[in-house]
Amino acid sequence: NRRKKEDRRKNERNRNLQTGSVRAVPEHRICIADRVILCTGGLAGPVFGCGGDGYALAESLGHSLVPTVPALTPLICPEKALKMAAGVRCPAAITLICDGEETGAEQGELQITETAVSGIPVFQLSRLAGYALREGREVRVRADFLPGMPEEEWQKHVDLRLRDDRNQTLEQLFMGLVHPKLLRFILNRLGLVSEQKRAGVKTEQIRQVLQLMRGLDFEITDLAGYEKAQVTAGGIPLTETDPDTMESLACPGLYLAGELLDADGICGGYNLQWAMTGGLLAGRAAAGK
Ligand SMILES: Cc1cc2nc3c(=O)[nH]c(=O)nc-3n(C[C@H](O)[C@H](O)[C@H](O)COP(=O)(O)OP(=O)(O)OC[C@H]3O[C@@H](n4cnc5c(N)ncnc54)[C@H](O)[C@@H]3O)c2cc1C
């Protein structure tokens, strides 16, 4: 009798599969539904239960996957001396340089930690940095710490600092241009210290300090990872869904929404908006409205 019952269940399942319904297997239970919305998020923020399960489910139902990288995340800088500038938050214009080529630029508040550069402008470049690192490219971030300063005004600062005043320390000489911790870090790059007197420093070195304030490079070797990321770049290609209903083109009856898809936005609420709008379209379509 048990065997007959089992056979009946199997036949029922197969019938459902033949009519095009979607089959999912959550922890030893098989659920068969006419319409399923897959919105399991990506890999960012694993503490919220996002482990990328949706990718495997979608792939098992005929979808492909654009490789994923963490996005809106800090960039890891291996330079040991970075701790000298840890805690600095300052305005900066940031350029992302991959294999010597400028691939992106952002402006905003830069944050420096002991191991990473962070803050909104860095976050917004992190997806590009992530894909470049994935391809094995050399990645650097260049920061201009006096963004938007008109050339004429900058030239006045340069002239003032180049003028001979041998009694000043370097800290006094450069006061007011950048955060004192950042100044120490910049001076350290050139083998100088803040307490040093101007008298022992060549004019060319003073010029170099000023140049670094307008373009300081940070070597980037990694991203801070999905634990620190706010969103996942990559995912199920948008071309594999109907944009009006979010229905899968690979598996009718399946709807996809949110971060699971290959779409990620910059900071500003765009990722939540994307997830909610897609969810609304998918929900309406799945409910047959
Ligand atoms: C720290 C942080 C800050 C953020 N800040 C912003 C912001 O300020 N503005 C903005 O626009 N966006 C922000 N985001 C991004 C935004 O929250 C996400 O892009 C958005 O929530 C994605 O929505 P979603 O529904 O696709 O996925 P999620 O909101 O991630 O929801 C997916 C859900 O599916 C569940 N799940 C996963 N796998 C399974 C499974 N196998 N079975 C059952 N359930 C499962 C997860 O537990 C989760 O509850 C932030 C993200 C993080 C991590």
The ligand as an ORCA input file, in Angstrom:
! r2SCAN-3c Opt
* xyz 0 1
  C      24.354     46.851      5.487
  C      23.529     47.188      4.272
  C      23.110     48.497      4.067
  C      22.362     48.824      2.925
  N      21.955     50.109      2.736
  C      21.209     50.422      1.665
  C      20.723     51.741      1.462
  O      20.970     52.635      2.268
  N      19.974     51.996      0.355
  C      19.685     51.031     -0.570
  O      19.010     51.299     -1.559
  N      20.131     49.776     -0.404
  C      20.863     49.437      0.688
  N      21.298     48.156      0.848
  C      20.990     47.175     -0.204
  C      19.550     46.686     -0.106
  O      19.222     46.429      1.247
  C      19.398     45.402     -0.927
  O      19.882     45.575     -2.237
  C      17.937     44.992     -0.986
  O      17.441     44.760      0.316
  C      17.785     43.728     -1.812
  O      16.469     43.282     -1.681
  P      16.108     41.773     -2.029
  O      14.681     41.616     -1.647
  O      16.524     41.451     -3.407
  O      17.024     40.900     -1.073
  P      17.147     40.919      0.511
  O      16.624     42.180      1.101
  O      18.560     40.539      0.773
  O      16.171     39.766      0.962
  C      16.413     38.431      0.611
  C      15.793     37.562      1.690
  O      15.826     36.210      1.252
  C      16.209     35.406      2.333
  N      16.781     34.156      1.817
  C      17.959     33.987      1.171
  N      18.130     32.698      0.846
  C      17.033     32.035      1.282
  C      16.607     30.671      1.234
  N      17.350     29.729      0.668
  N      15.415     30.351      1.790
  C      14.646     31.298      2.373
  N      14.993     32.605      2.445
  C      16.169     32.966      1.905
  C      17.197     36.236      3.111
  O      17.289     35.809      4.447
  C      16.565     37.622      3.001
  O      15.665     37.850      4.041
  C      22.038     47.808      1.980
  C      22.450     46.487      2.202
  C      23.194     46.176      3.330
  C      23.646     44.746      3.529
*
